[in-house]
Amino acid sequence: MSNAELLACRQCSRLARFLAQVRKEKPDYHARPVLPFGVVAPKLLIVGLAPGMHGANRTGRPFTGDYAGVLLYKTLHKHGLANQPEGAEPDDGLKLQHCRITNAVKCLPPENKPLPAEIKQCNGYLRAEIAALPKSAMLFALGNISHQAILRALDLKLKEYPFKHGACHELPDGRTLFDSYHCSRYNTNTRRLTPEMFDTVVATIAQRIK
């Protein structure tokens, strides 16, 4: 899968129409499929849900310019997985270390809610991304939808690997899958996910990397 192929993807008609409307209303927004970001051969692949309207959909870089990215990049930096604690714009000098970030769904969905068929359609991209990883690379799911997308990309049964914040699943191919609640504003504002909870998971992963 090339970057050009991903950027040109229009396989989900609802998402393609929605992005076309966003580009019309906000011509300075990226408003296209968002490419993965980070090192080419990572030790960790972080999988989010989908681009946010004023975050990755605007900037073209995962978790850049939105609230979820504040906690994510701050925590990655704390544990040596990013060179700086902030990622607000794609030209801000942020570089990841040992890791790569992608999304289960590459396009902004209306109301931040992709349809099951859209998640399934986009799974082929995630499957290719995981297949291209080093065999020792670990996986980090932000939220249950991302967790399930990873399992589908690996042809694993969902019921055998239930999502739970802080869970660590040893997969048949030797990979390890870590789970966390998504670092969205909704989860942090409701205290479903606290910075301390997120830090604990990332600290565990960073220790495994080291």
Stockholm file with secondary structure:
# STOCKHOLM 1.0

chainA/1-210         MSNAELLACRQCSRLARFLAQVRKEKPDYHARPVLPFGVVAPKLLIVGLAPGMHGANRTGRPFTGDYAGVLLYKTLHKHGLANQPEGAEPDDGLKLQHCRITNAVKCLPPENKPLPAEIKQCNGYLRAEIAALPKSAMLFALGNISHQAILRALDLKLKEYPFKHGACHELPDGRTLFDSYHCSRYNTNTRRLTPEMFDTVVATIAQRIK
#=GR chainA/1-210 SS CCHHHHHTCCCSHHHHHHHHHHHHHCTTSCCSCCCCEECSSCSEEEEESCCCTTTHHHHSSTTCSSHHHHHHHHHHHHTTSBSSSCCCSTTSCCCBSSEEEEESSCSCCGGGCCCHHHHHHHHHHHHHHHHTSCTTCEEEEESHHHHHHHHHHTTCCGGGSCCCTTCEEECTTSCEEEEECCCCHHHHHTTSSCHHHHHHHHHHHHHHHC
#=GC SS_cons         CCHHHHHTCCCSHHHHHHHHHHHHHCTTSCCSCCCCEECSSCSEEEEESCCCTTTHHHHSSTTCSSHHHHHHHHHHHHTTSBSSSCCCSTTSCCCBSSEEEEESSCSCCGGGCCCHHHHHHHHHHHHHHHHTSCTTCEEEEESHHHHHHHHHHTTCCGGGSCCCTTCEEECTTSCEEEEECCCCHHHHHTTSSCHHHHHHHHHHHHHHHC
//
